[in-house]
Amino acid sequence: MIFEASRAKAVDKLNQFVENNLSEYSKLRNFDFGPDKRSNISCLSPYITHGLLNELEVIDKSLKKFSFAKNEKFIQEVLWRTYWKGWLELRPNVWSDYLIELNSLRNEFKDNQNYLNAIEGKTDLECFNQWVNELKENNYLHNHTRMWFASIWIFTLELPWQLGAEFFMQHLFDGDAASNTLGWRWVAGIQTQGKHYLASEWNIREIFLIMDMDLNKLFEHY
Ligand SMILES: Cc1cc2nc3c(=O)[nH]c(=O)nc-3n(C[C@H](O)[C@H](O)[C@H](O)COP(=O)(O)OP(=O)(O)OC[C@H]3O[C@@H](n4cnc5c(N)ncnc54)[C@H](O)[C@@H]3O)c2cc1C
């Protein structure tokens, strides 16, 4: 995956996506086909995060091509970013609390082997290790993989979500305080009280059939 940091490249990527792939977005967006096959999603997040594109022009461009009814799913996703941003802006203490907790957890976990294995991609979970390497090499992960990654980090490896959020921010080209922190809080079950995201076996297994990987080790943990 190549993210070239220029407005011209960003606009070109938006145009290509709208012309060639937007029509199939709602049907295919949830599949992670691997880093070389990303045409089912836009991969625009690094450009939007850093202000090379804005949400309004992305939505506007999509509506010039298709009706609202056909575009609804894509528009909803683009607006999640806007929603998370507004939510955090109205609650600045959520961000400052996160930083305080992170500071003490960094100290507490600096020599923790479970944590060090996770960030070095040396756990006994093959798929998780592969995602760690993919994140470090490509600075991007598919949305569903981010959810699985966070779920395994929190509920299988039993590590604090704050350190996982920090790890994402260190590597993602689209690293965004609101989308990232609130995405991790959502998986952990803090954002929507009483509702957490547990990566399900059928869901991951279906995807990994495509990638031909042995998932038995992961599911021993469930
Ligand atoms: C744990 C976790 C951490 C995340 N961290 C970040 C982050 O640091 N920065 C970031 O930009 N996104 C983050 N996301 C949201 C989402 O995964 C990415 O925005 C998306 O994968 C980007 O790929 P894309 O541009 O191909 O998305 P597409 O599917 O093509 O969506 C189009 C645009 O909609 C927006 N969008 C889509 N899904 C989401 C979502 N769930 N939340 C907010 N905006 C969304 C993005 O701007 C994206 O570019 C996170 C999600 C989770 C579960």
The ligand as an ORCA input file, in Angstrom:
! r2SCAN-3c Opt
* xyz 0 1
  C      -9.796      0.183     17.306
  C      -9.990      1.134     16.133
  C      -9.091      2.164     15.928
  C      -9.284      3.058     14.861
  N      -8.378      4.075     14.698
  C      -8.570      4.983     13.703
  C      -7.660      6.073     13.526
  O      -6.702      6.258     14.295
  N      -7.886      6.923     12.488
  C      -8.923      6.763     11.625
  O      -9.054      7.548     10.685
  N      -9.807      5.746     11.782
  C      -9.663      4.851     12.784
  N     -10.542      3.815     12.924
  C     -11.728      3.757     12.053
  C     -11.576      2.949     10.760
  O     -10.990      1.700     11.027
  C     -10.752      3.674      9.685
  O     -11.207      5.003      9.528
  C     -10.888      2.966      8.329
  O     -10.468      1.621      8.457
  C     -10.064      3.689      7.297
  O     -10.008      2.963      6.089
  P     -10.714      3.523      4.778
  O     -10.317      4.940      4.536
  O     -10.450      2.546      3.684
  O     -12.242      3.454      5.199
  P     -13.600      3.375      4.327
  O     -14.292      2.125      4.699
  O     -13.334      3.585      2.887
  O     -14.440      4.587      4.911
  C     -14.390      5.900      4.350
  C     -13.985      6.893      5.421
  O     -14.942      6.880      6.484
  C     -14.298      7.096      7.749
  N     -14.523      5.921      8.597
  C     -14.820      4.658      8.204
  N     -15.028      3.850      9.268
  C     -14.852      4.618     10.357
  C     -14.931      4.382     11.774
  N     -15.236      3.174     12.273
  N     -14.672      5.407     12.625
  C     -14.359      6.644     12.134
  N     -14.279      6.946     10.817
  C     -14.516      5.940      9.938
  C     -12.814      7.307      7.449
  O     -12.550      8.665      7.347
  C     -12.648      6.605      6.097
  O     -11.576      7.132      5.357
  C     -10.388      2.905     13.985
  C     -11.270      1.843     14.207
  C     -11.081      0.967     15.259
  C     -12.051     -0.174     15.450
*
